[in-house]
Amino acid sequence: MSTTGDDYMMHQEAGTKKPCQSCKWQIADPTNPLRGQCTVNRNKMGGVWKRWVTDVNTMTCAKHEEGKLSFREHV
């Protein structure tokens, strides 16, 4: 992982042990299973700020959480 202040930003890391694919904040792209959307970021009013994940197997960030997203966290 990089040692800069950009660890919270999504970045590509080959061989990562915390890929976006296993993160509860990642929503799979229905047409391309290698891509997805990250929903971890929110604006001040609570709205979801989605980011495209170009490769769910090699992308990661410091906000990675294992598990499934519950209904209450999603709304």
N, C-alpha and C positions, 0 to 999 in steps of 0.2 A: 504494500500500500504506500502511496506517496506520503511524504512527511510535510507537505505544505498545508496551508490552511484550507485547501480545497477538498479535504477528505469528506466533507458533507455533500459535495457535489458528486453526481453520478460520474463514474469513470470506468474505463476498461482496465481489467486486471486479469491477465492470463493465469489460469490455475487457481482462481480465487476459491476460498472455502465458503464464501457467502455470496453466491450469485443471485441476481434478481429473480431467477426462476423459483427459488425457495423462499422468497420474501413475501410476507403477507400483504404488503402494499402494492404488489405487482398484479396487474390485470392482463391476462393473456390476450393476444391479438387473435381473433377467430379465423382470420384468413392466412396468417403466417405464424406458426408456433415458435419461431426463433425471435420474434419481436413481441413487444408488449407496451404497457403504459404504467408509469409509476404514479401512485396517488398519495404519497406520504406528505407532500407539501400542501399547506392550506394558506389562504390569505387571511387578513385580519378579521374578516366577517365570517370565516369558517368555510368558505367555498374551496373546493378542491382545485388545485393547480396541477394538471396532468403534464407529465413529461414522457416523451417517447423513449422507449428502451430499444436500441437497435439490435442488441444481441443479449438475450436473457441469460445466457450461459457464462458470459465473461464480464458483464457489467456489474458493478457493486457500488455501495456508498456506506457511510458511517451510520445511517439510519436503518440499516437492514434488520429485520425482525423475522424469525422463523414462525411459521404457523399459518392459520387461515384468518382472513378478515371477517370480523363479526358484523352483523347487520348494524348494530349501534355505532360502531366505529366508521362505517361507510356513509352514514347519513349525518 
